[in-house]
Amino acid sequence: MQSAQLTGFYRTELWQFVEELGEPKYRGEQIFAAIQRRRVRAFDEITDLPKEFRATLAERAHIASLKVESRYLSTDGTRRYLMKTHDSRPVETVFIPEERRDTICFSSQSGCPLQCTFCLTAQLGLLRNLTAGEIVEQIIIALNDAYGVGVKPPRGTNLVGMGAGEPFLNFDALMKAIQIMADTHGLHIVPSRITVSTAGIAPRIRELATIPDRPHLAVSLAAPTDELRNELMPINKKWRLDELLDACKEFEKSLKPGERFTFEYVMLKGVNDSDEQARQLANLLNRHELRAKVNLIPHNPAEPLPYQPSSAERVESFRSILESKSVHAFERKPRGRDILAACGQLAARSDLTDRRVA
């Protein structure tokens, strides 16, 4: 019988699981609280369970499935974790400390199938989808490392699904993980504190628009025309800009007070950062009557990618043109570049010995 991964269980699923083992439902509550609130990673640590039941659980299930192989610390305080799954697939998670809140960037896939030319993760290809339990476990590992096992974070915790992989190609596992983490008896990280980024899976954007309790949405554009986006983001050949932005408009119409919807635009020197391209982008968004803000992200360079980041002056000129056409735009500052933890740099690299910590 296959061992059950309990980090990926709803509370109600744990009730059923323990009842099938001949135990009362409240044992499921105890297990959920131990894993999701106290963030324990071994059955021996759940001391409010009988010893015999803990032994039974160890035979039938597991809590920890990810192993931290390396941990890297940036000069700006960012931490990158390189983990391995039970079948030796790489998973990367990033912890970003900030003044008012801390942010954890999690992965939804091992590798990525989309082949965006400015992203190192694309070089891995898709290795496999992560399970809901593996997504949740990344958050538990990062919180325990940053604060201590079971210690409540001193500031709010935000999550961003912007690590390795295309989250909307692993939609069901992603949404289950988000629902598990929202449980008030566990991590209690609600969807309004989570942002998920997609390269543009139009049908899933439309589906997300129908879900009442959902994360914030960010859509990566990287180009103002189909011709250039086809080169930079081959997914555009399946869902071209007009179809993608129609789906985005449908999502924008469904927004409730307090929800955020953003576009992301990676700035590549001499490729997509001209004044004319800024005007094209503004005209494109205005034509579709989209009011979402645009995050301008200077490219995070890494070998062997052929791109360089746009200069600060070019980013400001691009931003100014967007603003002049009523498109709100902001520059997003990179974090963790020196440990290959910044956006587009996750490629399971383990050769940064000068930044590796115990």
Disulfide bonds with the S-S distance in Angstrom:
none
